[in-house]
Structure formats: structure tokens, C-alpha cells
């Protein structure tokens, strides 16, 4: 089979409505747009969020907080997840991405202390919580800050 031999099955494609081609077509004269008004004109429609001149909802609601442009947003990984690696392995950002534990690394990785760790691992990350360090060291491993 070649690309030039491909075709849609019978009835899969319909011809578009040919508007404004005379009254006999059923879509003539106004072309299905009705009589008058903004939406009957060419290029006539309202923008997103427009409510006919009424103050739009997104402007009526109070705004809260702000986005800190200089803040750091870490991707969290719980200690419990690290049990999937072999005993004595070195766990880094690249290893976590390859294993599918972390999908998107933001400004770095922070190891969090939720769950139990049963394997001796050397974990290298940007940040650690206190409980995560305790659990890694209690299992006989090391927690190294990059």
C-alpha cells in the first residue's frame, strides 16, 4: 500500500454546504445566518469572554496572590518510589527520568519523606526534606545534594 493509493471509505467525507448560491439550495440569500444582527455580518462575532457590554465574569471575580518570577519550583519525589531501584544503585535526575518516575523536571528535584525505604541507595538531588534524609540514611544509603 502506498500513500497515493489511500482513499477514504464510502460515505466518510461529505461535500461542504455551499452557502449563498440561490434560494433553491436552501442556504441562499442570508446563508443560514438569519436576518440582522452582529453575527449576520461578515467578520461579526464577539470576542472570548464578552458578555454584551456587561462587566465580564473574569473581571468581576477578585484576584488572589501572585507568581514569583524568581521562585524555584521543585519536582517532588517520595522516598517510597525509590524502592523500585536495585540495592546499592545510584539514583540521579537522569535515572529518575529514564525510569519514568519524573515526567517533567522544573527547577530541580526534591526528595520527600513519604513512605518507607527498604533499599540501600545513593540518592543525588537538588533538595531533600529532613525526613527523607533520615529514612535514606536509616536504610544505609547516602543523600547527596547536587
N, C-alpha and C positions, 0 to 999 in steps of 0.2 A: 504494500500500500504506500502511495506517495501523497504528498501534500496537495498536489494538483488533482488527485483523484477523489479527495474528500468532498462530500456534499451533505447537507442537512437532510434528515429523513422527511418523507412526505408529510406536509401539514405542520412542520416545525416552525417555519417562517411565514409571517403574514405580511401582505402589502400594507404600507402605511396609509393612513387616511389622507386623501387628497382634498384638503380644505379649500374653500373659496373657488370652486370650479363650476359654479352654476347651481341653481335651486334644485335641479333634478337629482343631484348627487346626495342630497340630504345633509350636506355640510357646506352649502353655498351661502352666499350673502354675508352673514356675520361669522361664519366658520366655527360654529359651536361655542362662541364667546358670549352669547346673549346680546342684549340691546346696547345699553350705555354703561358708563362707569369706568373706574380706573383699570380694572382687569380686562376690559374690552379693547383698550388702546394698545398700540404696539409699544413694547418695552414697559408696559404698565403692570407693575406688581409692587407689593410692599416689601421692604427690607426685613430681615430677620429680627424678631423682637418688636416690630412696630405694632401698636395697638390702636391705630386710628387717631392718634394725637393724644390719647390718654397716656399718663406717665407709665412707662413700661415697668413690668414686674421686676426686672433686673436692676432698675434704678430705684424702685420703692423699697427693696429689701436692704437692711443695714449690712454694711461691710464689716468684717471682723479680721483682725490680725494682719500680718504682712509676710512677705517672703524675704528672708535674709539672703542677700546675694553672696555674702561672704561665709555663710554657714556651710558645714560639712554634713553630708547625708551618707551614712554608712549602711551597707547591706548587712543585715543581721543573719548569723548562722548559729543555731543552737548546738550545744555540746553533744546532745543525743544523736544528731545527724552524723557526727564523725565516727560512729561505730561501724559504718559501712566500709571503712578503710582497713587494710591489713595491720596486724600488730607490728609496731616499730616503723611504720611508714611516716614520711614527711609530708604534711598537709600544707599546701600553699594556695594562693589565689588561683593559679593556673590549674592545679589539681582539682580544686572545687568546681571550677567552670567545666573542665573536661568530664567530670563525673555527673554533671547535671544538677548539682546541689544549688549552685548560684546561676541564675539566668542572666542577670544584669548587675554588673559591679558599678556602683555610683562613684563615691569618693574614696572607696576602700571597703574592707571587710572588718566587721566587729564580731567576735566570738562571744555568744551569750551563754549563760549558765543554766538553761532549762534542760532537764533530763539528766541521765546518768551516763558516764563514760566508762567503758569496761576495758578499753584497749590502750596500750602504751604508745602514744603518738607524739611527734614533734610538730607543733602547730605554729605556723608563721602567719601573722595577720597584722593589720594596722592598729587594732584596738582589741582589748579583752575586758570583760567585766570581772569583778573580783571573784564572784562565784565560779566563773568559767576557769580562771587560773587555778583556783583551789581544786576543782574537780579534775583538771588535766594533770596537775602535779600529784594528786592523790592516786591517780591511776598509774603513776610512774613516768609520765611524759613531761615534755617541756613546752612552755608557752613563750614564744619569741616575738617581740614587737618589731615590725619592719621599720 
